[in-house]
């Protein structure tokens, strides 16, 4: 089996994305899970619902909402443009944000139960 240069590039990009998303999920998901496990705040319910949102939304709907939010007219897109970063859709960091948001409940909920 021989891989072309495009195949190797795609495989390396996928591995880079997986490592980046895993590290971000550990850094972001662990404190959220700990806070949800320990907190008695009234914000616990809304934050839990927000974290679980990707589980109840179809992936196409979730992707559409993220595309709208990160697009040039969305709140995240406008913020990144003000910061001089451009827009996020169809970029590596847009993929990272989408993957983190989609995967967050799969990190937070088990860790929350462990804490």
Secondary structure, DSSP 4 states (H G I P E B T S, - for coil): ----HHHHHHHHHHHHHHHHHHHHHHHHHHHHHHHHHH---THHHHHHHHHHHHHHS-HHHHHHHHHHHHSTTSHHHHHHHHTT----TTSHHHHHHHHHHHHHHHHHHHHHHH-
